[in-house]
């Protein structure tokens, strides 16, 4: 009949799904488990097996007298163990036989108090930029004193007074162009010169007077995060991945603008990981980039792409005493022709034609969502290939614990670009393993692989490192 709407059948879409096994982690004495908290509790950290373990970790403090005293008390309290609940894994404590199997050592020589008058001089400074610089200078001077004392020191906890945090945590001004500075990032840049890793924490977080109102984490979660970061920053390895082929080198690349420079970009190689989970930081050279002229996503010139490969291979060889046999690069955008040529040519020149490589573009997407029958989201590890596109749920329902631990609707990761040798399954199996290497906490897994999760965070600190200074290669100085 004329005018009747025609029914048009929807197009057929090919969907193939698989479930990838949860990657296991390695702990002391060949112990393995999928959960870092359970593995450390049962077996102890893998540092006890790979030669990185310390039986004592010497801790220093900077802050007000109240802040440093309470910080020490809190660490001592947590070292005795923290109870959990039905949803929170208890922290077992930390001594020579428990948890990270090390003892904390404290000394008055490595504690520096920030006085009321010193605070007042900073917070009463009128101009935002001057106030920021005064706060940075105050913390830097205290850090200089602590690290110059004749006393062993592995780790410094900087307890930021809340008034200082409110008044000087950031500054925005113009210096040839718009500049945004963050006190934590700037201090990290200064501290790495003295080669002592730091942990910055607000005084109110230590005192916890309004924990419920501020929705702070459960004390057991705080203890896990603090001691995991402390152990790693002291030069020890909490756990390592398993199932990653020997000789693999994973490189995460992101971009950042130098301070006050709107015309250039630099690449931050936020970790060049080997199969043991070791990671290092590299900084690329500046290159011109204009968003209006060159597009929204920056891309490396071929010669700088090649330079990053050459330096990553050199660092890998220096640390591991051999050359990698495979290189995997992660980026959150497509690869330009120049990047592809620069990376591929440098890999061939450095490692020969027998070395395999993968240039992988990964991005979290909301364009595609899978629905699972019932009330729970897809399982973590669900791999879906839909009309030629590949997706991975790196967050999702955990069947072995019977729950979904996140409060948001999970979105998958998509391979948006790929040039190289491996199929999507292998790429995503490695991505899944690399989501479990955040040593700034003891969380079960992250959404993105460590190569990409920290590339932006490393770039934030590198922005504060002067161009004439070589950044410290250890990631512990950026956490």
Phi and psi in degrees as a GROMACS rama.xvg file:
@    title "Ramachandran Plot"
@    xaxis  label "Phi"
@    yaxis  label "Psi"
@TYPE xy
-60.3877  138.944  UNK-2
88.7794  -14.276  UNK-3
-73.9487  133.103  UNK-4
-66.4218  140.031  UNK-5
-83.1106  139.21  UNK-6
-84.0775  126.277  UNK-7
-114.97  119.695  UNK-8
-66.8307  137.951  UNK-9
-65.4507  150.548  UNK-10
-65.3363  148.609  UNK-11
-79.5025  130.674  UNK-12
-117.845  126.06  UNK-13
-78.6139  123.897  UNK-14
-127.948  123.59  UNK-15
-123.542  126.02  UNK-16
-119.855  147.825  UNK-17
-138.591  163.129  UNK-18
-121.009  122.613  UNK-19
-87.9941  135.144  UNK-20
-59.7165  145.773  UNK-21
-66.6953  126.368  UNK-22
-63.0747  143.218  UNK-23
-93.4947  154.021  UNK-24
-111.945  153.628  UNK-25
-103.923  137.935  UNK-26
-128.287  -167.518  UNK-27
-61.1339  144.291  UNK-28
57.8161  39.284  UNK-29
66.1713  16.8236  UNK-30
-70.3165  142.107  UNK-31
-130.978  149.344  UNK-32
-165.179  156.756  UNK-33
-83.9462  -20.1757  UNK-34
-105.867  120.717  UNK-35
-60.7984  -36.2152  UNK-36
-65.8554  -43.9621  UNK-37
-66.5834  -41.2895  UNK-38
-62.9514  -45.5333  UNK-39
-63.5769  -40.7977  UNK-40
-64.0304  -44.6674  UNK-41
-77.7365  -42.6745  UNK-42
-113.964  -24.4559  UNK-43
92.2767  163.619  UNK-44
-69.7908  153.185  UNK-45
-67.8366  -17.8693  UNK-46
-57.1647  -26.0592  UNK-47
-69.4279  -17.712  UNK-48
-104.724  -24.5121  UNK-49
-103.947  9.79157  UNK-50
85.9059  7.87873  UNK-51
-100.285  -4.27158  UNK-52
-70.5171  146.772  UNK-53
-121.136  133.224  UNK-54
-78.6503  -25.7569  UNK-55
-126.813  139.504  UNK-56
-120.297  120.842  UNK-57
-89.9648  121.314  UNK-58
-111.775  132.1  UNK-59
-113.119  166.911  UNK-60
-137.933  147.411  UNK-61
-132.74  133.573  UNK-62
158.325  -173.956  UNK-63
-66.419  164.149  UNK-64
-58.7385  -42.2916  UNK-65
-65.2206  -43.723  UNK-66
-64.0256  -44.4538  UNK-67
-70.5251  -37.7003  UNK-68
-63.9146  -45.3593  UNK-69
-68.493  -34.1899  UNK-70
-63.4595  -44.0247  UNK-71
-63.2758  -44.3528  UNK-72
-60.8428  -38.9471  UNK-73
-66.0489  -43.7468  UNK-74
-63.2998  -41.3989  UNK-75
-64.4701  -39.8854  UNK-76
-64.6216  -47.0416  UNK-77
-64.824  -34.3754  UNK-78
-63.4302  -18.4189  UNK-79
-87.1532  -5.29511  UNK-80
107.493  147.457  UNK-81
-132.997  126.289  UNK-82
-69.1661  148.478  UNK-83
-104.527  -154.935  UNK-84
-146.807  -162.302  UNK-85
-66.54  -18.7794  UNK-86
-112.961  -13.6073  UNK-87
-116.107  126.503  UNK-88
-69.8159  127.943  UNK-89
-64.4212  147.217  UNK-90
-87.4218  123.788  UNK-91
-72.2974  -9.9416  UNK-92
98.3767  -178.629  UNK-93
-150.402  110.351  UNK-94
-151.044  -166.587  UNK-95
-66.3387  -15.8919  UNK-96
-118.803  1.48676  UNK-97
-138.174  147.009  UNK-98
60.9927  -124.594  UNK-99
-80.2899  6.26358  UNK-100
55.8503  40.5958  UNK-101
-140.21  160.402  UNK-102
-111.815  142.943  UNK-103
-88.4972  135.731  UNK-104
-118.138  136.362  UNK-105
-123.78  152.387  UNK-106
-147.798  140.335  UNK-107
-62.0734  -26.4579  UNK-108
-64.88  -26.7971  UNK-109
-107.896  30.125  UNK-110
-124.149  128.08  UNK-111
-124.513  123.011  UNK-112
-88.3148  140.147  UNK-113
-96.09  121.31  UNK-114
-85.3803  164.831  UNK-115
-61.079  -41.9558  UNK-116
-67.664  -37.5223  UNK-117
-64.1568  -41.2254  UNK-118
-62.9181  -44.0528  UNK-119
-62.2924  -39.8668  UNK-120
-59.1079  -35.4632  UNK-121
-77.6223  -53.8864  UNK-122
-70.1981  -20.8429  UNK-123
-85.9432  -6.05941  UNK-124
-64.962  130.292  UNK-125
-77.6256  -48.5992  UNK-126
-78.4846  137.715  UNK-127
-59.1448  -45.7422  UNK-128
-64.1482  -43.9747  UNK-129
-65.0207  -37.8698  UNK-130
-65.2089  -41.5391  UNK-131
-62.3545  -47.5478  UNK-132
-64.1312  -36.0961  UNK-133
-67.4162  -39.9689  UNK-134
-64.5576  -43.1909  UNK-135
-63.2827  -42.3177  UNK-136
-64.949  -37.8171  UNK-137
-63.8041  -49.891  UNK-138
-64.7945  -38.833  UNK-139
-65.3474  -38.3463  UNK-140
-67.9089  -41.3618  UNK-141
-63.2335  -38.9488  UNK-142
-66.9752  -38.4359  UNK-143
-60.2955  -43.5145  UNK-144
-65.4275  -46.0865  UNK-145
-60.7523  -42.8043  UNK-146
-81.8078  -10.9768  UNK-147
-95.4787  -6.23585  UNK-148
-71.2798  152.558  UNK-149
-83.4316  73.231  UNK-150
-155.876  141.775  UNK-151
-63.3575  143.216  UNK-152
-154.719  123.143  UNK-153
-112.275  -19.4904  UNK-154
-163.9  137.048  UNK-155
-124.053  124.821  UNK-156
-95.0341  120.549  UNK-157
-103.037  110.989  UNK-158
-94.3907  106.137  UNK-159
-80.8384  118.41  UNK-160
-59.5508  141.861  UNK-161
-63.1431  -35.3131  UNK-162
-65.5858  -38.7135  UNK-163
-65.6606  -40.2127  UNK-164
-62.4464  -45.9073  UNK-165
-65.229  -37.6242  UNK-166
-92.519  -20.9624  UNK-167
-139.398  17.4855  UNK-168
-71.2112  -19.0599  UNK-169
-153.97  160.656  UNK-170
-146.912  140.03  UNK-171
-124.734  127.379  UNK-172
-157.868  179.557  UNK-173
-114.212  137.209  UNK-174
-149.027  75.2723  UNK-175
85.6774  -19.4749  UNK-176
-175.091  173.711  UNK-177
-66.0745  136.315  UNK-178
-127.699  128.797  UNK-179
-118.526  128.788  UNK-180
-126.262  146.105  UNK-181
-121.696  131.446  UNK-182
-62.843  -40.9554  UNK-183
-61.2709  -47.8079  UNK-184
-65.1149  -41.7595  UNK-185
-64.9352  -41.8613  UNK-186
-65.6782  -39.5941  UNK-187
-58.163  -40.9381  UNK-188
-61.6184  -42.3941  UNK-189
-68.9969  -41.6155  UNK-190
-67.478  -32.1745  UNK-191
-64.354  -20.8441  UNK-192
-64.1261  -33.839  UNK-193
-92.4016  3.15295  UNK-194
57.1844  41.5857  UNK-195
-130.099  118.813  UNK-196
-69.2462  154.159  UNK-197
-130.931  158.832  UNK-198
-129.63  117.949  UNK-199
-96.1786  133.36  UNK-200
-147.545  141.349  UNK-201
-72.8898  143.894  UNK-202
-60.8485  -37.7599  UNK-203
-67.8115  -26.632  UNK-204
-68.3431  -36.5481  UNK-205
-69.9939  -44.6759  UNK-206
-74.9513  -31.0709  UNK-207
52.1309  47.43  UNK-208
-73.213  -23.9071  UNK-209
-130.924  44.6737  UNK-210
-57.2473  -42.9142  UNK-211
-65.6047  -43.1765  UNK-212
-65.7931  -35.0221  UNK-213
-91.456  1.20517  UNK-214
54.0893  44.933  UNK-215
-70.1172  157.545  UNK-216
-63.9045  159.099  UNK-217
-58.5684  142.856  UNK-218
-54.0866  -35.4783  UNK-219
-65.3843  -38.0979  UNK-220
-65.6292  -43.0419  UNK-221
-60.5406  -42.5939  UNK-222
-62.9594  -45.4838  UNK-223
-57.8923  -47.0313  UNK-224
-65.0663  -44.7403  UNK-225
-62.9893  -47.7207  UNK-226
-75.0192  -30.8201  UNK-227
-65.3017  -46.9738  UNK-228
-63.1532  -41.2433  UNK-229
-61.3156  -45.9576  UNK-230
-63.229  -43.6758  UNK-231
-67.8893  -43.7437  UNK-232
-66.2379  -24.8065  UNK-233
-76.5484  1.99991  UNK-234
98.3711  10.3641  UNK-235
-103.208  159.528  UNK-236
-107.172  115.444  UNK-237
-67.4198  -48.1874  UNK-238
-156.12  169.876  UNK-239
-136.392  156.052  UNK-240
-74.4671  159.733  UNK-241
-123.444  161.914  UNK-242
81.0336  2.83575  UNK-243
-96.3337  130.454  UNK-244
-59.9822  138.594  UNK-245
-59.8718  141.427  UNK-246
89.3321  2.79797  UNK-247
-82.2544  135.829  UNK-248
-125.735  118.769  UNK-249
-106.115  129.369  UNK-250
-124.154  124.99  UNK-251
-104.198  131.016  UNK-252
-121.406  128.13  UNK-253
-134.444  179.313  UNK-254
-131.488  149.777  UNK-255
-147.503  156.688  UNK-256
-92.4601  136.173  UNK-257
-61.2923  154.271  UNK-258
-56.4001  127.045  UNK-259
71.3082  10.3918  UNK-260
-118.811  104.865  UNK-261
-87.237  -3.40601  UNK-262
-102.747  -9.24607  UNK-263
-130.555  160.963  UNK-264
-130.575  161.588  UNK-265
-134.591  151.667  UNK-266
-92.6317  138.599  UNK-267
-111.814  115.217  UNK-268
-90.1628  100.99  UNK-269
-83.2443  -8.1444  UNK-270
-174.121  134.913  UNK-271
-110.343  91.4359  UNK-272
-84.8724  145.268  UNK-273
-103.821  -176.691  UNK-274
-69.6315  -11.2404  UNK-275
-90.0281  -6.37868  UNK-276
94.0783  2.03087  UNK-277
-65.3139  142.994  UNK-278
-139.166  150.65  UNK-279
-139.37  163.934  UNK-280
-115.644  135.097  UNK-281
-130.461  154.599  UNK-282
-124.022  129.748  UNK-283
-81.6822  165.161  UNK-284
-75.3527  159.218  UNK-285
-66.7705  148.043  UNK-286
-145.58  147.616  UNK-287
-70.5194  141.234  UNK-288
-155.094  131.935  UNK-289
-128.542  117.766  UNK-290
-59.1929  -39.8953  UNK-291
-68.5227  -29.8935  UNK-292
-93.9463  -39.894  UNK-293
-104.053  -0.467381  UNK-294
98.39  172.424  UNK-295
-72.8728  -30.3305  UNK-296
-103.631  126.305  UNK-297
-71.9729  150.108  UNK-298
-136.479  144.234  UNK-299
-74.6704  138.544  UNK-300
-61.4087  154.232  UNK-301
-56.2128  -40.9717  UNK-302
-69.0982  -31.9848  UNK-303
-77.1086  -33.1101  UNK-304
-61.448  -43.765  UNK-305
-64.5573  -38.6681  UNK-306
-63.4055  -40.042  UNK-307
-62.446  -40.8471  UNK-308
-64.1596  -46.1302  UNK-309
-59.1752  -42.6929  UNK-310
-74.5325  -34.6389  UNK-311
-65.4378  -42.6703  UNK-312
-64.6693  -41.1579  UNK-313
-62.1893  -44.5243  UNK-314
-64.3053  -42.0971  UNK-315
-59.4711  -46.0372  UNK-316
-63.3639  -41.187  UNK-317
-64.4165  -36.6717  UNK-318
-85.0374  -37.7843  UNK-319
-103.538  -12.0903  UNK-320
67.5962  24.8483  UNK-321
-158.357  167.182  UNK-322
-88.5648  148.692  UNK-323
-69.6997  153.012  UNK-324
-102.293  -9.21596  UNK-325
-151.882  139.054  UNK-326
-123.762  131.77  UNK-327
-122.423  123.638  UNK-328
-108.833  129.197  UNK-329
-108.367  134.364  UNK-330
-144.819  153.905  UNK-331
-98.6302  28.3312  UNK-332
-152.337  173.627  UNK-333
-69.8518  161.41  UNK-334
-97.8426  130.85  UNK-335
-76.4878  166.132  UNK-336
-60.5177  -39.7827  UNK-337
-64.4074  -42.5653  UNK-338
-62.3815  -44.8899  UNK-339
-60.2942  -45.1071  UNK-340
-66.4345  -44.4184  UNK-341
-64.2902  -45.7888  UNK-342
-63.6524  -50.2494  UNK-343
-64.3783  -44.1254  UNK-344
-63.9774  -39.7893  UNK-345
-69.1791  -37.8117  UNK-346
-63.5054  -42.1004  UNK-347
-64.0219  -43.0625  UNK-348
-67.8351  -36.7146  UNK-349
-82.6331  -36.1378  UNK-350
-120.989  -10.6532  UNK-351
87.9705  170.402  UNK-352
-69.0894  -19.4022  UNK-353
-77.2465  -16.0288  UNK-354
-76.3656  135.243  UNK-355
-92.8131  160.112  UNK-356
-153.049  159.636  UNK-357
-141.081  125.571  UNK-358
-101.693  110.554  UNK-359
-119.239  127.585  UNK-360
-100.546  122.984  UNK-361
-123.329  137.989  UNK-362
-150.149  136.823  UNK-363
-72.1116  137.542  UNK-364
-135.606  149.026  UNK-365
-111.117  5.42141  UNK-366
-67.7878  -32.018  UNK-367
-126.282  130.543  UNK-368
-132.019  137.404  UNK-369
-97.2277  139.704  UNK-370
-111.06  133.912  UNK-371
-106.015  143.047  UNK-372
-62.505  131.769  UNK-373
108.369  -159.57  UNK-374
-104.431  -3.57744  UNK-375
-103.84  154.798  UNK-376
-74.3424  176.212  UNK-377
-56.3187  156.248  UNK-378
-70.1519  142.519  UNK-379
-57.799  133.529  UNK-380
97.332  1.70795  UNK-381
-71.8999  123.955  UNK-382
-109.833  123.309  UNK-383
-123.95  133.103  UNK-384
-115.271  114.297  UNK-385
-124.525  114.177  UNK-386
49.0168  44.3993  UNK-387
85.0654  -0.988085  UNK-388
-106.175  147.784  UNK-389
-117.098  130.496  UNK-390
-130.867  148.185  UNK-391
-133.529  132.966  UNK-392
-90.1332  100.667  UNK-393
-85.6072  -13.1251  UNK-394
-120.674  156.358  UNK-395
158.748  -169.968  UNK-396
-67.0164  137.237  UNK-397
-105.303  102.62  UNK-398
-64.4446  -31.9482  UNK-399
-73.3651  -19.0711  UNK-400
-110.308  -7.35284  UNK-401
70.1201  32.9107  UNK-402
-155.957  164.841  UNK-403
-110.448  111.078  UNK-404
-81.9272  0.818794  UNK-405
-108.882  157.91  UNK-406
-97.0975  2.7394  UNK-407
-116.712  161.809  UNK-408
-73.3803  122.848  UNK-409
-68.1455  142.701  UNK-410
-119.576  142.145  UNK-411
-80.5084  165.37  UNK-412
-94.4778  138.78  UNK-413
-116.274  141.743  UNK-414
-79.6527  104.071  UNK-415
-90.2115  -14.174  UNK-416
-159.322  142.971  UNK-417
-155.869  130.053  UNK-418
-136.047  119.645  UNK-419
150.343  -154.313  UNK-420
-100.76  -26.1463  UNK-421
-92.2416  156.364  UNK-422
-87.6841  165.056  UNK-423
-56.7886  -35.4749  UNK-424
-61.1896  -46.9224  UNK-425
-63.9963  -42.0317  UNK-426
-58.7257  -44.6645  UNK-427
-75.0818  -30.3634  UNK-428
-61.1771  -41.244  UNK-429
-70.1513  -39.4558  UNK-430
-59.2083  -44.3688  UNK-431
-59.6328  -41.858  UNK-432
-65.5836  -38.8703  UNK-433
-74.801  -11.5333  UNK-434
-76.1935  -7.41809  UNK-435
-104.528  17.689  UNK-436
-116.994  33.7886  UNK-437
-88.0548  99.6052  UNK-438
-88.3503  14.2772  UNK-439
-91.0589  -3.06386  UNK-440
-156.341  178.371  UNK-441
-116.928  31.2373  UNK-442
-63.2307  156.401  UNK-443
-60.8346  -45.7736  UNK-444
-167.894  158.803  UNK-445
-102.033  172.868  UNK-446
-74.7136  -45.9945  UNK-447
-104.918  156.092  UNK-448
-63.6151  154.73  UNK-449
-57.6625  -32.9605  UNK-450
-57.1408  -39.0403  UNK-451
-95.3766  -33.1686  UNK-452
-59.7456  -38.0465  UNK-453
-98.9608  -6.17014  UNK-454
-62.3163  -42.327  UNK-455
-68.4691  -38.7267  UNK-456
-65.6048  -39.7914  UNK-457
-64.8032  -41.6167  UNK-458
-59.7414  -35.1275  UNK-459
-61.3233  -39.6055  UNK-460
-77.1865  -39.9225  UNK-461
-59.089  -29.3423  UNK-462
-58.1974  -28.2433  UNK-463
-90.0697  -7.35182  UNK-464
-85.5974  120.535  UNK-465
-55.8071  148.964  UNK-466
-65.125  -22.3358  UNK-467
-92.7111  7.09091  UNK-468
-115.53  133.995  UNK-469
-76.8521  124.351  UNK-470
-65.5021  150.285  UNK-471
-66.9943  136.468  UNK-472
-78.6909  -17.6853  UNK-473
-80.0382  132.92  UNK-474
-67.4434  -24.2694  UNK-475
-56.1402  -24.6586  UNK-476
-83.479  -3.11171  UNK-477
-109.511  -10.2746  UNK-478
